[in-house]
Amino acid sequence: MSEIAYVRGDATVPSVKGVKVIAHVCNDIGGWGRGFVVALSRRWPEPEAAYRAWHRERASNDFALGALQTVQVQRDVWVANMIGQRGVRTGSKGAPVRYDAIDAALARLADRALELGASVHMPRIGCGPAGGKWSRVEPLVAGRLAARGVAVTVYDHGEG
């Protein structure tokens, strides 16, 4: 079983050799514009365009909580759009994060990463605008990815 590596830096620029998948959590209402997606969109337009088309055409595809979409942005870099939050606002049912959906998307991501022979890179997914707690997400990442031998690096951005 691999362990999760923690580094300080920018998850949009993983500095390892080989194929890389940059994973992040999206909402289920087609919104893109807060959190880690801002950094993604600054580097590549494709993940946002693919996510918006996926949402727009949701009546005829698998767009739903727990779904995964992978988008190739460079020869050896993919972005994984994972639907892991319901809406964008905290309400009577709590924060938008949906841990079961993140878990389902991570299971799909593990299959895709193994198929690509890729390592996975991410911020602390589900813990920004989605309002999740890393203490709940980390075991999902460990169980779905690291336990299957997928190398995972989690990036903490900024100083300190």
DSSP file with accessible surface (Angstrom, degrees, kcal/mol):
  #  RESIDUE AA STRUCTURE BP1 BP2  ACC     N-H-->O    O-->H-N    N-H-->O    O-->H-N    TCO  KAPPA ALPHA  PHI   PSI    X-CA   Y-CA   Z-CA
    1    1 A M              0   0  172      0, 0.0   146,-0.2     0, 0.0     2,-0.1   0.000 360.0 360.0 360.0 130.2    0.0    0.0    0.0
    2    2 A S        -     0   0   38    144,-2.1     2,-0.3   143,-0.2   147,-0.1  -0.435 360.0-132.1 -76.1 159.8    1.3    3.4   -0.9
    3    3 A E        -     0   0  169     -2,-0.1   149,-0.6   146,-0.1     2,-0.5  -0.742  24.3-102.7-106.9 163.2    1.1    6.3    1.5
    4    4 A I  E     -a  152   0A  24     -2,-0.3     2,-0.4   147,-0.1   149,-0.2  -0.724  33.5-145.2 -84.4 128.6   -0.1    9.8    0.7
    5    5 A A  E     -a  153   0A  47    147,-2.8   149,-3.3    -2,-0.5     2,-0.5  -0.805   9.0-153.8 -93.6 137.3    2.7   12.3    0.2
    6    6 A Y  E     +a  154   0A  82     -2,-0.4     2,-0.3   147,-0.2   149,-0.2  -0.947  21.0 165.9-113.0 129.4    2.1   15.8    1.5
    7    7 A V  E     -a  155   0A  63    147,-2.5   149,-2.6    -2,-0.5     2,-0.5  -0.948  36.9-118.0-136.7 159.2    4.0   18.7   -0.1
    8    8 A R  E    S+a  156   0A 130     -2,-0.3     2,-0.3   147,-0.2   149,-0.2  -0.854  71.6  68.9 -94.8 130.5    3.8   22.5   -0.1
    9    9 A G  S    S-     0   0   26    147,-2.1     2,-0.6    -2,-0.5    -2,-0.1  -0.984  85.8 -42.3 158.0-163.7    3.2   23.8   -3.6
   10   10 A D    >   -     0   0   50     -2,-0.3     3,-2.1     3,-0.2   146,-0.1  -0.874  32.9-154.4-106.9 116.6    0.8   24.1   -6.5
   11   11 A A  T 3  S+     0   0    3     -2,-0.6    -1,-0.1     1,-0.3   110,-0.1   0.670  92.7  67.6 -65.3 -14.7   -1.2   21.0   -7.5
   12   12 A T  T 3  S+     0   0    1      1,-0.2    -1,-0.3    10,-0.0    10,-0.1   0.568 102.3  47.7 -82.3  -6.0   -1.5   22.3  -11.1
   13   13 A V  S <  S-     0   0   68     -3,-2.1    -1,-0.2     2,-0.0    -3,-0.2  -0.503  74.4-176.6-130.7  67.8    2.3   21.8  -11.6
   14   14 A P        -     0   0   17      0, 0.0     2,-0.3     0, 0.0    -3,-0.1  -0.440  15.5-151.8 -65.7 131.5    3.2   18.3  -10.3
   15   15 A S        +     0   0  116     -2,-0.1     2,-0.3     2,-0.0    -2,-0.0  -0.335  55.3 106.4-105.5  51.1    6.9   17.9  -10.6
   16   16 A V        -     0   0   63     -2,-0.3     2,-0.1     2,-0.1   103,-0.0  -0.873  69.7-108.1-121.2 160.3    7.2   14.2  -11.0
   17   17 A K  S    S+     0   0  199     -2,-0.3     2,-0.1     2,-0.0    -2,-0.0  -0.423  76.1  31.7 -80.7 160.2    8.0   12.1  -14.0
   18   18 A G  S    S-     0   0   46     -2,-0.1     2,-0.2   100,-0.1    -2,-0.1  -0.278 103.4 -23.5  92.6-175.5    5.4   10.0  -15.8
   19   19 A V        -     0   0   42     98,-0.5   100,-2.3    97,-0.2     2,-0.4  -0.517  62.8-165.9 -75.9 138.1    1.7   10.4  -16.4
   20   20 A K  E     -cb  77 119A  12     56,-2.6    58,-2.4    98,-0.2     2,-0.5  -0.970  14.9-159.4-129.4 141.6   -0.1   12.6  -13.9
   21   21 A V  E     -cb  78 120A   0     98,-2.6   100,-3.0    -2,-0.4     2,-0.7  -0.989  10.3-153.4-118.3 124.8   -3.8   13.1  -13.0
   22   22 A I  E     -cb  79 121A   0     56,-2.9    58,-3.2    -2,-0.5     2,-0.3  -0.894  20.5-161.7 -97.1 115.9   -4.8   16.3  -11.2
   23   23 A A  E     +c   80   0A   0     98,-2.8     2,-0.3    -2,-0.7    58,-0.2  -0.786  18.3 157.4-106.0 143.7   -7.9   15.5   -9.2
   24   24 A H  E     -c   81   0A   3     56,-1.9    58,-1.9    -2,-0.3     2,-0.4  -0.970  37.4-105.1-154.7 167.0  -10.4   17.9   -7.8
   25   25 A V  E     -c   82   0A  20     -2,-0.3     2,-0.3    56,-0.2    58,-0.2  -0.820  30.5-171.7-102.8 135.8  -14.1   18.1   -6.6
   26   26 A C  E     -c   83   0A   5     56,-3.5    58,-2.1    -2,-0.4    59,-1.1  -0.799  23.3-111.8-115.6 163.9  -16.8   19.8   -8.6
   27   27 A N  E     -c   85   0A  13      4,-0.6     3,-0.4    -2,-0.3    59,-0.2  -0.382  21.0-121.3 -89.8 172.0  -20.4   20.6   -7.7
   28   28 A D  S    S+     0   0   26     57,-1.2    58,-0.1     1,-0.2    37,-0.1   0.181  98.8  68.5-100.3  16.9  -23.5   19.0   -9.3
   29   29 A I  S    S-     0   0   89      2,-0.1    -1,-0.2    58,-0.1    57,-0.1   0.277 110.0-103.2-119.3   9.3  -25.1   22.2  -10.6
   30   30 A G  S    S+     0   0   10     -3,-0.4     2,-0.3     1,-0.3    -2,-0.1   0.561  70.4 145.9  85.3   7.5  -22.7   23.3  -13.3
   31   31 A G        +     0   0   31      2,-0.0    -4,-0.6    21,-0.0     2,-0.4  -0.634  17.3 169.5 -84.0 135.6  -21.0   26.0  -11.4
   32   32 A W        +     0   0   22     -2,-0.3     3,-0.1    -6,-0.1    -6,-0.0  -0.954  41.4  81.4-143.3 119.0  -17.3   26.6  -11.9
   33   33 A G        +     0   0   50      1,-0.5     2,-0.4    -2,-0.4    -1,-0.1   0.429  68.1  76.2 163.5  -3.3  -15.5   29.6  -10.5
   34   34 A R  S >  S-     0   0  166     -3,-0.1     3,-0.7     4,-0.0    -1,-0.5  -0.971  85.2  -1.2-128.8 148.8  -14.5   29.3   -6.9
   35   35 A G  T >> S-     0   0   39     -2,-0.4     3,-1.7     1,-0.2     4,-0.6  -0.470 121.1  -8.3  82.8-149.6  -11.7   27.4   -5.2
   36   36 A F  H >> S+     0   0   45      1,-0.3     4,-2.0     2,-0.2     3,-0.5   0.768 120.8  73.0 -60.3 -27.8   -9.1   25.2   -7.0
   37   37 A V  H <> S+     0   0   12     -3,-0.7     4,-2.9     1,-0.2    -1,-0.3   0.813  88.5  62.9 -61.0 -26.1  -10.9   25.4  -10.3
   38   38 A V  H <> S+     0   0   57     -3,-1.7     4,-1.6     2,-0.2    -1,-0.2   0.942 105.4  44.7 -62.9 -44.9   -9.7   29.0  -10.7
   39   39 A A  H <X S+     0   0   19     -4,-0.6     4,-1.1    -3,-0.5    -2,-0.2   0.902 113.0  51.8 -65.7 -40.0   -6.1   27.8  -10.7
   40   40 A L  H >X S+     0   0    0     -4,-2.0     4,-2.7     1,-0.2     3,-0.7   0.939 109.1  49.4 -60.5 -47.3   -7.0   25.0  -13.1
   41   41 A S  H 3< S+     0   0   36     -4,-2.9    -1,-0.2     1,-0.3    -2,-0.2   0.790 103.8  60.0 -65.8 -28.3   -8.7   27.4  -15.5
   42   42 A R  H 3< S+     0   0  190     -4,-1.6    -1,-0.3    -5,-0.2    -2,-0.2   0.832 115.3  35.1 -66.0 -31.0   -5.7   29.8  -15.4
   43   43 A R  H << S+     0   0  107     -4,-1.1    -2,-0.2    -3,-0.7    -1,-0.2   0.846 131.1  12.0 -90.3 -40.2   -3.5   26.9  -16.8
   44   44 A W     <  -     0   0   18     -4,-2.7     4,-0.4    -5,-0.1    -1,-0.3  -0.989  48.0-158.8-144.0 135.0   -5.9   25.1  -19.1
   45   45 A P  S  > S+     0   0   91      0, 0.0     4,-2.1     0, 0.0     5,-0.2   0.749  81.8  79.4 -81.4 -20.4   -9.3   26.0  -20.6
   46   46 A E  H  > S+     0   0   84      1,-0.2     4,-2.9     2,-0.2     5,-0.3   0.865  85.2  54.1 -61.8 -43.9  -10.2   22.3  -21.4
   47   47 A P  H  > S+     0   0    0      0, 0.0     4,-2.5     0, 0.0    -1,-0.2   0.934 113.1  43.5 -60.7 -41.9  -11.3   21.1  -17.9
   48   48 A E  H  > S+     0   0   55     -4,-0.4     4,-2.9     2,-0.2     5,-0.2   0.935 114.9  48.8 -66.3 -45.8  -13.8   23.9  -17.5
   49   49 A A  H  X S+     0   0   61     -4,-2.1     4,-2.3     1,-0.2     5,-0.2   0.925 113.8  46.8 -60.7 -42.4  -15.1   23.6  -21.1
   50   50 A A  H  X S+     0   0   24     -4,-2.9     4,-2.7    -5,-0.2    -1,-0.2   0.916 112.7  49.4 -66.5 -43.1  -15.5   19.8  -20.7
   51   51 A Y  H  X S+     0   0    0     -4,-2.5     4,-2.6    -5,-0.3    -2,-0.2   0.932 111.5  48.5 -61.3 -45.7  -17.2   20.1  -17.3
   52   52 A R  H  X S+     0   0   92     -4,-2.9     4,-2.8     1,-0.2    -1,-0.2   0.903 113.6  46.5 -63.9 -39.9  -19.7   22.7  -18.6
   53   53 A A  H  X S+     0   0   22     -4,-2.3     4,-2.4    -5,-0.2    -1,-0.2   0.913 110.9  53.1 -67.0 -40.3  -20.5   20.5  -21.7
   54   54 A W  H  < S+     0   0   15     -4,-2.7     9,-0.3     1,-0.2    -2,-0.2   0.926 113.8  42.9 -59.1 -45.2  -20.9   17.5  -19.4
   55   55 A H  H >< S+     0   0   35     -4,-2.6     3,-1.7     1,-0.2    -2,-0.2   0.930 112.3  52.7 -66.9 -45.5  -23.3   19.4  -17.2
   56   56 A R  H 3< S+     0   0  163     -4,-2.8     3,-0.3     1,-0.3    -2,-0.2   0.867 115.9  40.3 -59.0 -37.7  -25.2   20.9  -20.2
   57   57 A E  T >< S+     0   0  103     -4,-2.4     3,-2.3     1,-0.2    -1,-0.3   0.131  78.5 124.1 -98.7  22.3  -25.7   17.4  -21.8
   58   58 A R  G X   +     0   0  122     -3,-1.7     3,-1.2     1,-0.3    -1,-0.2   0.721  59.7  70.6 -61.1 -23.2  -26.4   15.7  -18.4
   59   59 A A  G 3  S+     0   0  109     -3,-0.3    -1,-0.3     1,-0.2    -2,-0.1   0.785 110.5  33.4 -64.1 -22.0  -29.8   14.3  -19.6
   60   60 A S  G <  S+     0   0  104     -3,-2.3    -1,-0.2     0, 0.0     2,-0.2   0.128 118.5  49.0-122.8  21.2  -27.9   12.0  -21.9
   61   61 A N  S <  S-     0   0   56     -3,-1.2    -7,-0.0     2,-0.1    -6,-0.0  -0.765  92.1 -88.2-142.8-166.6  -24.7   11.2  -19.9
   62   62 A D        +     0   0   95     -2,-0.2     2,-0.3     6,-0.1    -4,-0.1   0.208  63.4 144.1 -95.6  14.9  -23.5   10.1  -16.4
   63   63 A F        +     0   0   19     -9,-0.3     2,-0.3    -5,-0.1    -2,-0.1  -0.390  33.4 106.9 -60.1 112.9  -23.2   13.6  -14.9
   64   64 A A  S >  S-     0   0   50     -2,-0.3     3,-2.3    37,-0.0    19,-0.3  -0.957  79.1 -53.1-172.8 167.8  -24.3   13.1  -11.2
   65   65 A L  T 3  S+     0   0   51     -2,-0.3    19,-0.2     1,-0.3     3,-0.1  -0.302 125.5  24.2 -52.9 134.5  -22.8   12.9   -7.7
   66   66 A G  T 3  S+     0   0    2     17,-3.4    -1,-0.3     1,-0.3    42,-0.2   0.317  93.3 131.2  90.4  -6.6  -20.0   10.3   -7.7
   67   67 A A    <   -     0   0    5     -3,-2.3    16,-2.2    16,-0.2     2,-0.4  -0.366  42.7-150.0 -80.6 160.2  -19.2   10.6  -11.4
   68   68 A L  E     -D   82   0A  27     14,-0.2     2,-0.4    -3,-0.1    14,-0.2  -0.992  11.9-175.2-131.6 136.6  -15.8   11.2  -12.9
   69   69 A Q  E     -D   81   0A  35     12,-2.2    12,-3.2    -2,-0.4     2,-0.4  -0.999  10.6-158.7-128.8 127.1  -14.7   12.9  -16.1
   70   70 A T  E     -D   80   0A  36     -2,-0.4     2,-0.4    10,-0.2    10,-0.2  -0.918   7.0-170.1-109.4 137.1  -11.0   12.9  -17.2
   71   71 A V  E     -D   79   0A  18      8,-2.6     8,-2.8    -2,-0.4     2,-0.4  -0.990  18.8-134.9-128.4 122.3   -9.7   15.5  -19.5
   72   72 A Q  E     +D   78   0A  95     -2,-0.4     6,-0.3     6,-0.2     3,-0.1  -0.647  29.7 166.5 -79.6 127.7   -6.3   15.4  -21.2
   73   73 A V  E     +     0   0A  18      4,-2.6     2,-0.3    -2,-0.4     5,-0.2   0.575  67.0  10.7-116.5 -18.2   -4.5   18.8  -21.0
   74   74 A Q  E >  S-D   77   0A  79      3,-1.8     3,-1.1     1,-0.0    -1,-0.3  -0.924  91.3 -89.2-147.6 171.8   -1.0   17.8  -21.9
   75   75 A R  T 3  S+     0   0  201     -2,-0.3    -1,-0.0     1,-0.3   -56,-0.0   0.883 128.2  19.5 -52.9 -41.3    0.6   14.7  -23.4
   76   76 A D  T 3  S+     0   0   31    -57,-0.1   -56,-2.6   -58,-0.1     2,-0.4   0.136 112.7  83.1-119.1  20.3    1.2   13.3  -19.8
   77   77 A V  E <   +cD  20  74A   5     -3,-1.1    -4,-2.6   -58,-0.2    -3,-1.8  -0.989  47.2 176.8-131.7 130.2   -1.3   15.3  -17.8
   78   78 A W  E     -cD  21  72A  37    -58,-2.4   -56,-2.9    -2,-0.4     2,-0.4  -0.901  20.1-140.9-122.3 153.3   -5.0   14.7  -17.2
   79   79 A V  E     -cD  22  71A   0     -8,-2.8    -8,-2.6    -2,-0.3     2,-0.7  -0.970  11.7-149.3-115.6 132.3   -7.5   16.6  -15.0
   80   80 A A  E     -cD  23  70A   0    -58,-3.2   -56,-1.9    -2,-0.4     2,-0.7  -0.907   4.6-161.3-104.4 110.0  -10.1   14.6  -13.1
   81   81 A N  E     -cD  24  69A   0    -12,-3.2   -12,-2.2    -2,-0.7     2,-0.5  -0.842  15.3-172.2 -87.2 114.0  -13.4   16.4  -12.6
   82   82 A M  E     -cD  25  68A   0    -58,-1.9   -56,-3.5    -2,-0.7     2,-1.0  -0.952  22.1-136.7-113.9 124.9  -15.1   14.5   -9.8
   83   83 A I  E     +c   26   0A   0    -16,-2.2   -17,-3.4    -2,-0.5   -56,-0.2  -0.689  49.3 140.2 -82.7 103.9  -18.7   15.4   -8.8
   84   84 A G  E     +     0   0A   0    -58,-2.1    14,-2.4    -2,-1.0     2,-0.4   0.176  46.4  65.8-133.9  15.0  -18.5   15.4   -5.0
   85   85 A Q  E     -cE  27  97A  15    -59,-1.1   -57,-1.2    12,-0.2     2,-0.7  -0.998  66.3-136.1-142.8 139.7  -20.6   18.3   -3.8
   86   86 A R  S    S-     0   0  131     10,-2.9     3,-0.2    -2,-0.4   -59,-0.1  -0.839  73.2 -38.8 -92.3 114.2  -24.3   19.0   -3.9
   87   87 A G  S    S-     0   0   15     -2,-0.7   -59,-0.2     1,-0.2   -58,-0.1  -0.167  74.6 -91.0  66.0-160.8  -24.9   22.6   -4.9
   88   88 A V  S    S+     0   0   51    -61,-0.1     2,-0.4   -60,-0.1    -1,-0.2   0.400  91.3  78.1-132.1  -1.9  -22.6   25.4   -3.6
   89   89 A R  S    S-     0   0  205     -3,-0.2     2,-0.3     6,-0.1    -3,-0.0  -0.885  74.7-119.2-118.4 146.2  -24.2   26.7   -0.4
   90   90 A T        +     0   0  104     -2,-0.4     5,-0.2     5,-0.1     2,-0.2  -0.629  50.7 154.2 -75.4 131.7  -24.4   25.4    3.1
   91   91 A G  B >   -G   94   0B  48      3,-2.1     3,-2.3    -2,-0.3    -1,-0.0  -0.569  59.6 -50.3-139.0-154.9  -28.0   24.8    4.0
   92   92 A S  T 3  S+     0   0  128      1,-0.3     3,-0.1    -2,-0.2    -2,-0.1   0.758 132.9  53.0 -63.4 -23.2  -30.2   22.7    6.3
   93   93 A K  T 3  S-     0   0  171      1,-0.3    -1,-0.3     0, 0.0     2,-0.1   0.242 115.8-117.1 -95.1  13.0  -28.4   19.6    5.2
   94   94 A G  B <   -G   91   0B  32     -3,-2.3    -3,-2.1     2,-0.0    -1,-0.3  -0.469  64.0  -1.6  91.6-160.6  -25.0   21.1    6.1
   95   95 A A  S    S-     0   0   27     -5,-0.2    -9,-0.1    36,-0.2    36,-0.1  -0.200  72.1-111.1 -64.9 157.8  -22.0   21.9    3.8
   96   96 A P  S    S+     0   0    2      0, 0.0   -10,-2.9     0, 0.0    35,-0.2   0.706  82.5 112.7 -65.0 -20.5  -22.2   21.0    0.1
   97   97 A V  B     -E   85   0A  10     33,-2.3     2,-0.4   -12,-0.2   -12,-0.2  -0.214  49.8-163.8 -56.4 141.3  -19.6   18.2    0.4
   98   98 A R     >  -     0   0   50    -14,-2.4     4,-2.2     1,-0.1     3,-0.3  -0.900   3.8-169.6-128.6 100.9  -20.9   14.7   -0.1
   99   99 A Y  H  > S+     0   0   36     -2,-0.4     4,-2.7     1,-0.2     5,-0.2   0.864  86.3  55.0 -62.1 -36.7  -18.4   12.2    1.2
  100  100 A D  H  > S+     0   0  119      1,-0.2     4,-2.2     2,-0.2    -1,-0.2   0.883 109.1  48.4 -65.0 -35.8  -20.1    9.2   -0.4
  101  101 A A  H  > S+     0   0    5     -3,-0.3     4,-2.7     2,-0.2    -2,-0.2   0.905 110.7  50.0 -70.4 -40.3  -19.9   10.9   -3.8
  102  102 A I  H  X S+     0   0    0     -4,-2.2     4,-2.8   -18,-0.3    -2,-0.2   0.934 110.7  51.2 -61.8 -42.9  -16.2   11.7   -3.3
  103  103 A D  H  X S+     0   0   41     -4,-2.7     4,-2.0     1,-0.2    -2,-0.2   0.934 111.3  46.7 -59.6 -46.7  -15.7    8.1   -2.3
  104  104 A A  H  X S+     0   0   32     -4,-2.2     4,-1.8     1,-0.2    -1,-0.2   0.919 113.6  48.3 -63.1 -42.6  -17.5    6.8   -5.5
  105  105 A A  H  X S+     0   0    0     -4,-2.7     4,-2.6     1,-0.2    -2,-0.2   0.896 109.2  53.3 -66.1 -38.7  -15.5    9.2   -7.7
  106  106 A L  H  X S+     0   0    0     -4,-2.8     4,-2.5     2,-0.2    -1,-0.2   0.877 105.6  54.1 -64.2 -36.0  -12.2    8.2   -6.1
  107  107 A A  H  X S+     0   0   21     -4,-2.0     4,-1.7     2,-0.2    -1,-0.2   0.932 111.4  44.9 -62.8 -42.9  -13.0    4.6   -6.8
  108  108 A R  H  X S+     0   0  120     -4,-1.8     4,-2.1   -42,-0.2    -2,-0.2   0.890 111.5  53.9 -66.1 -38.7  -13.5    5.5  -10.5
  109  109 A L  H  X S+     0   0    0     -4,-2.6     4,-3.2     1,-0.2     5,-0.2   0.892 103.7  55.5 -63.2 -40.1  -10.4    7.6  -10.4
  110  110 A A  H  X S+     0   0    0     -4,-2.5     4,-2.6     1,-0.2     5,-0.2   0.937 108.0  48.6 -59.1 -45.7   -8.3    4.7   -9.1
  111  111 A D  H  X S+     0   0   84     -4,-1.7     4,-2.2     1,-0.2    -1,-0.2   0.923 114.4  45.9 -58.6 -45.3   -9.4    2.6  -12.1
  112  112 A R  H  X S+     0   0   48     -4,-2.1     4,-2.3     2,-0.2    -2,-0.2   0.910 112.0  50.2 -66.6 -43.4   -8.5    5.4  -14.5
  113  113 A A  H  X>S+     0   0    1     -4,-3.2     5,-2.7     2,-0.2     4,-1.2   0.918 112.2  47.5 -62.6 -42.0   -5.1    6.1  -12.9
  114  114 A L  H  <5S+     0   0   79     -4,-2.6     3,-0.3    -5,-0.2    -1,-0.2   0.910 110.9  52.0 -65.9 -39.6   -4.2    2.4  -13.0
  115  115 A E  H  <5S+     0   0  144     -4,-2.2    -2,-0.2    -5,-0.2    -1,-0.2   0.892 116.7  39.6 -61.4 -39.9   -5.3    2.2  -16.6
  116  116 A L  H  <5S-     0   0   41     -4,-2.3    -1,-0.2    -5,-0.1    -2,-0.2   0.578 106.6-124.9 -84.1 -13.5   -3.1    5.3  -17.5
  117  117 A G  T  <5 +     0   0   62     -4,-1.2   -98,-0.5    -3,-0.3     2,-0.3   0.893  62.0 153.7  66.8  39.4   -0.2    4.2  -15.2
  118  118 A A      < -     0   0   11     -5,-2.7   -98,-0.2    -6,-0.2     2,-0.2  -0.686  48.0-133.7-107.8 153.4   -0.6    7.6  -13.6
  119  119 A S  E     -b   20   0A  18   -100,-2.3   -98,-2.6    -2,-0.3     2,-0.4  -0.632  29.8-126.7 -90.9 159.2    0.2    9.2  -10.2
  120  120 A V  E     -bf  21 152A   0     31,-3.2    33,-2.5    -2,-0.2     2,-0.4  -0.931  22.7-172.4-116.3 136.4   -2.6   11.4   -8.7
  121  121 A H  E     +bf  22 153A   1   -100,-3.0   -98,-2.8    -2,-0.4    33,-0.2  -0.976  16.6 150.9-128.5 138.2   -2.1   15.0   -7.5
  122  122 A M  E     - f   0 154A   0     31,-2.0    33,-2.8    -2,-0.4   -98,-0.1  -0.995  42.2-118.7-160.4 155.9   -4.6   17.1   -5.6
  123  123 A P  S    S-     0   0   26      0, 0.0     2,-2.1     0, 0.0    33,-0.1  -0.211  74.1 -64.0 -77.2-172.0   -5.3   19.8   -3.2
  124  124 A R  S >  S-     0   0   89     31,-0.4     3,-1.6    -2,-0.1     4,-0.1  -0.563  73.4-141.0 -76.1  83.8   -7.2   18.8    0.0
  125  125 A I  T 3  S+     0   0    4     -2,-2.1    12,-0.1     1,-0.2  -101,-0.1  -0.107  73.7  14.0 -55.1 141.8  -10.2   17.9   -2.1
  126  126 A G  T 3  S+     0   0    7   -101,-0.1     6,-2.5     1,-0.1    -1,-0.2   0.463 103.3  94.8  76.9   2.6  -13.7   18.7   -0.8
  127  127 A C  S <  S+     0   0   38     -3,-1.6    -2,-0.1     4,-0.2     7,-0.1   0.360  73.0  60.5-111.1   4.1  -12.3   21.0    1.9
  128  128 A G  S >  S-     0   0   50     -4,-0.1     3,-2.2   -94,-0.1     4,-0.1   0.434 124.8 -14.0 -95.7-119.7  -12.5   24.4    0.2
  129  129 A P  T 3  S+     0   0   46      0, 0.0   -32,-0.1     0, 0.0   -94,-0.1   0.768 130.7  67.8 -57.2 -24.3  -15.8   25.8   -0.9
  130  130 A A  T 3  S-     0   0    2    -34,-0.1   -33,-2.3   -35,-0.1    -3,-0.1   0.734 100.9-135.8 -69.7 -21.0  -17.4   22.3   -0.5
  131  131 A G    <   +     0   0   35     -3,-2.2    -4,-0.2     1,-0.2   -36,-0.2   0.646  48.1 149.7  80.3  16.2  -16.9   22.7    3.3
  132  132 A G        -     0   0   11     -6,-2.5     2,-0.5    -4,-0.1    -1,-0.2  -0.225  45.7-118.8 -79.9 171.7  -15.6   19.2    4.0
  133  133 A K    >>  -     0   0  133      1,-0.1     3,-1.7    -2,-0.0     4,-1.5  -0.941   8.9-141.8-112.1 131.2  -13.1   18.1    6.6
  134  134 A W  H 3> S+     0   0   29     -2,-0.5     4,-3.2     1,-0.3    -1,-0.1   0.840 101.2  67.6 -61.3 -29.9   -9.8   16.5    5.6
  135  135 A S  H 34 S+     0   0   89      1,-0.2    -1,-0.3     2,-0.2    -3,-0.0   0.782 108.3  38.8 -62.3 -21.9  -10.1   14.1    8.5
  136  136 A R  H <4 S+     0   0  142     -3,-1.7     4,-0.5     2,-0.1    -1,-0.2   0.753 120.2  44.4 -93.9 -31.7  -13.1   12.6    6.6
  137  137 A V  H >X S+     0   0    0     -4,-1.5     4,-2.1     2,-0.1     3,-0.9   0.888 100.6  66.2 -82.0 -40.8  -11.7   12.8    3.1
  138  138 A E  H 3X S+     0   0   72     -4,-3.2     4,-2.9     1,-0.3     5,-0.2   0.886  99.0  51.6 -52.6 -45.2   -8.1   11.5    3.8
  139  139 A P  H 3> S+     0   0   76      0, 0.0     4,-2.5     0, 0.0    -1,-0.3   0.847 109.1  52.4 -63.3 -28.9   -9.3    8.0    4.6
  140  140 A L  H <> S+     0   0   34     -3,-0.9     4,-2.7    -4,-0.5     5,-0.4   0.925 111.1  46.0 -68.5 -44.4  -11.2    7.9    1.4
  141  141 A V  H  X>S+     0   0    0     -4,-2.1     4,-2.3     2,-0.2     5,-1.5   0.936 115.7  46.9 -63.1 -44.6   -8.2    8.9   -0.6
  142  142 A A  H  <>S+     0   0   24     -4,-2.9     5,-2.7    -5,-0.2     6,-0.2   0.931 116.9  43.0 -63.0 -45.1   -6.0    6.4    1.3
  143  143 A G  H  <5S+     0   0   45     -4,-2.5    -2,-0.2    -5,-0.2    -1,-0.2   0.869 122.2  35.5 -72.0 -38.7   -8.6    3.5    0.8
  144  144 A R  H  <5S+     0   0   97     -4,-2.7    -2,-0.2    -5,-0.2    -3,-0.2   0.827 134.8  14.5 -86.9 -34.6   -9.5    4.1   -2.8
  145  145 A L  T ><>S+     0   0    0     -4,-2.3     5,-2.1    -5,-0.4     3,-1.2   0.840 126.6  41.6-106.3 -63.7   -6.2    5.2   -4.3
  146  146 A A  G > <S+     0   0    1     -5,-1.5     3,-2.1     1,-0.3  -144,-2.1   0.898 111.8  56.6 -58.7 -40.7   -3.2    4.5   -2.0
  147  147 A A  G 3 <S+     0   0   49     -5,-2.7    -1,-0.3     1,-0.3    -4,-0.1   0.759 106.1  52.0 -64.5 -22.5   -4.4    1.1   -1.0
  148  148 A R  G < 5S-     0   0  117     -3,-1.2    -1,-0.3    -6,-0.2    -2,-0.2   0.302 126.1-100.3 -95.4   8.0   -4.5    0.1   -4.7
  149  149 A G  T < 5S+     0   0   46     -3,-2.1     2,-0.5     1,-0.3    -3,-0.2   0.593  73.9 144.6  87.8  10.4   -1.0    1.2   -5.2
  150  150 A V      < -     0   0    4     -5,-2.1     2,-0.3  -148,-0.1    -1,-0.3  -0.734  51.6-126.1 -83.4 125.0   -1.7    4.6   -6.8
  151  151 A A        -     0   0   51     -2,-0.5   -31,-3.2   -33,-0.2     2,-0.4  -0.582  31.5-167.2 -70.8 127.3    0.9    7.2   -5.8
  152  152 A V  E     -af   4 120A   2   -149,-0.6  -147,-2.8    -2,-0.3     2,-0.4  -0.973  13.0-171.7-123.1 132.0   -0.9   10.2   -4.3
  153  153 A T  E     -af   5 121A  20    -33,-2.5   -31,-2.0    -2,-0.4     2,-0.5  -0.991   8.2-158.8-121.9 128.5    0.5   13.7   -3.6
  154  154 A V  E     -af   6 122A   0   -149,-3.3  -147,-2.5    -2,-0.4     2,-0.5  -0.926  12.3-148.3-107.1 130.2   -1.6   16.2   -1.7
  155  155 A Y  E     -a    7   0A  19    -33,-2.8     2,-0.6    -2,-0.5   -31,-0.4  -0.851   9.7-162.1-106.0 129.4   -0.6   19.8   -2.1
  156  156 A D  E     -a    8   0A  40   -149,-2.6  -147,-2.1    -2,-0.5     2,-0.2  -0.950  23.6-143.4-105.1 121.2   -0.9   22.6    0.5
  157  157 A H        +     0   0  145     -2,-0.6  -147,-0.1  -149,-0.2     2,-0.1  -0.543  51.9  15.9 -86.5 148.2   -0.7   25.9   -1.2
  158  158 A G  S    S-     0   0   35     -2,-0.2     2,-0.1     2,-0.0    -2,-0.1  -0.312  90.1 -40.3  95.4-170.5    1.0   29.0    0.2
  159  159 A E              0   0  183     -2,-0.1  -150,-0.0  -151,-0.0    -2,-0.0  -0.395 360.0 360.0 -91.9 168.6    3.4   29.8    3.0
  160  160 A G              0   0   94     -2,-0.1    -1,-0.0  -152,-0.0    -2,-0.0   0.155 360.0 360.0 111.1 360.0    3.7   28.4    6.5
